[in-house]
Amino acid sequence: GTVDDKDGDGMPDDWENQYGLNPNNANDAAGDLDGDGAANLEEYQAGTDPTDPNSLLWLSVQLSAPVTLEFNAAADRSYTIEYQDLLNPLGPWRILTTIPPASVPRVMQIPDSTTGPSRFYRIRVP
């Protein structure tokens, strides 16, 4: 089936209605209902609750060997973990792993066997 998005803001109308947003106003995609620093559209894309400041996409890095990355994966979302050994805002980022979607939320733990002196990570929702 098709997903209704009357205002074309990237958030389905039923999701906007569920969280008290306006499915006829594209400007609410840039808003931040819960003040957690993630825009409403980013919350939709990440599968988090835009009305709960404690519901956000985060990536925890445990430094003991092997380095382990941990994050809460929402249901029906895929994720890509990327890294750089030297932080360069212009890239390139390399893919460490891609997590396929699952039907239920879960906590993901991803080991990284890096032996370098530093590594920077980011998580993307394709």
RAHUHU-V909166 format. One record per residue. N is the residue number from 1. RES is the residue in one small letter. SS is DSSP state (A for helix, B for strand, O for the rest). PHI is phi in whole degrees, -180 to 180 (999 if undefined). PSI is psi in radians with two decimals (* if undefined). Layout:
BEGIN
n | res | ss | phi | psi
N | RES | SS | PHI | PSI
N | RES | SS | PHI | PSI
END
This chain:
BEGIN
n | res | ss | phi | psi
1 | g | O | 999 | 2.89
2 | t | O | -92 | 2.70
3 | v | O | -104 | 2.20
4 | d | O | -78 | 2.28
5 | d | O | -145 | 1.34
6 | k | O | -55 | -0.67
7 | d | O | -93 | 0.00
8 | g | O | 65 | 0.47
9 | d | O | -92 | 0.06
10 | g | O | 91 | -0.07
11 | m | O | -112 | 2.19
12 | p | O | -61 | 2.55
13 | d | A | -56 | -0.74
14 | d | A | -66 | -0.60
15 | w | A | -68 | -0.75
16 | e | A | -62 | -0.77
17 | n | A | -63 | -0.70
18 | q | A | -58 | -0.63
19 | y | O | -107 | 0.25
20 | g | O | 77 | 0.36
21 | l | O | -91 | 3.00
22 | n | O | -104 | 1.94
23 | p | O | -69 | -0.04
24 | n | O | -109 | 0.14
25 | n | O | -131 | 1.86
26 | a | A | -68 | -0.32
27 | n | A | -67 | -0.37
28 | d | A | -73 | -0.17
29 | a | A | -64 | -0.59
30 | a | O | -86 | -0.20
31 | g | O | -71 | 2.96
32 | d | O | -137 | 1.49
33 | l | O | -53 | -0.75
34 | d | O | -100 | 0.03
35 | g | O | 68 | 0.42
36 | d | O | -92 | 0.07
37 | g | O | 93 | -0.13
38 | a | O | -105 | 2.23
39 | a | O | -65 | 2.71
40 | n | A | -54 | -0.73
41 | l | A | -63 | -0.72
42 | e | A | -63 | -0.66
43 | e | A | -64 | -0.73
44 | y | A | -61 | -0.84
45 | q | A | -62 | -0.63
46 | a | A | -83 | -0.23
47 | g | O | 79 | 0.42
48 | t | O | -102 | 2.95
49 | d | O | -91 | 2.01
50 | p | O | -72 | -0.06
51 | t | O | -106 | 0.03
52 | d | O | -123 | 1.92
53 | p | O | -64 | -0.27
54 | n | O | -90 | -0.09
55 | s | O | -102 | 1.71
56 | l | O | -151 | 2.82
57 | l | O | -82 | 2.13
58 | w | O | -135 | 2.76
59 | l | O | -132 | 2.06
60 | s | B | -100 | 2.40
61 | v | B | -118 | 2.04
62 | q | B | -97 | 2.12
63 | l | O | -84 | -0.23
64 | s | O | -68 | 2.56
65 | a | O | -71 | 2.35
66 | p | O | -75 | 2.61
67 | v | B | -55 | 2.34
68 | t | B | -127 | 2.26
69 | l | B | -99 | 2.43
70 | e | B | -137 | 2.43
71 | f | B | -158 | 2.79
72 | n | B | -87 | 2.10
73 | a | B | -98 | 2.20
74 | a | O | -76 | 2.78
75 | a | O | -65 | 2.56
76 | d | O | 62 | 0.46
77 | r | O | -126 | 2.50
78 | s | O | -106 | 2.72
79 | y | B | -137 | 2.64
80 | t | B | -126 | 2.20
81 | i | B | -97 | 2.19
82 | e | B | -122 | 2.80
83 | y | B | -146 | 2.81
84 | q | B | -137 | 2.47
85 | d | O | -82 | -0.55
86 | l | O | -122 | 2.12
87 | l | O | -66 | 2.08
88 | n | O | -134 | 1.92
89 | p | O | -57 | -0.39
90 | l | O | -90 | 0.01
91 | g | O | 88 | -2.93
92 | p | O | -83 | 2.62
93 | w | O | -95 | 2.45
94 | r | B | -106 | 2.55
95 | i | B | -82 | 2.15
96 | l | B | -84 | -0.84
97 | t | B | -163 | 2.77
98 | t | B | -120 | 2.30
99 | i | B | -103 | 2.07
100 | p | O | -74 | 2.79
101 | p | O | -67 | 2.67
102 | a | O | -133 | 2.84
103 | s | O | -78 | -0.20
104 | v | O | -130 | 2.67
105 | p | O | -67 | 2.66
106 | r | B | -159 | 2.83
107 | v | B | -95 | 2.17
108 | m | B | -100 | 2.40
109 | q | B | -126 | 2.08
110 | i | B | -120 | 2.04
111 | p | B | -80 | 2.59
112 | d | B | -131 | 2.08
113 | s | O | -87 | 0.43
114 | t | O | -58 | 2.51
115 | t | O | -120 | 0.09
116 | g | O | -71 | 2.91
117 | p | O | -72 | -0.40
118 | s | O | -154 | 2.72
119 | r | O | -157 | 2.43
120 | f | B | -115 | 2.46
121 | y | B | -125 | 2.71
122 | r | B | -146 | 2.73
123 | i | B | -119 | 2.35
124 | r | B | -123 | 2.56
125 | v | O | -107 | 1.83
126 | p | O | -59 | *
END
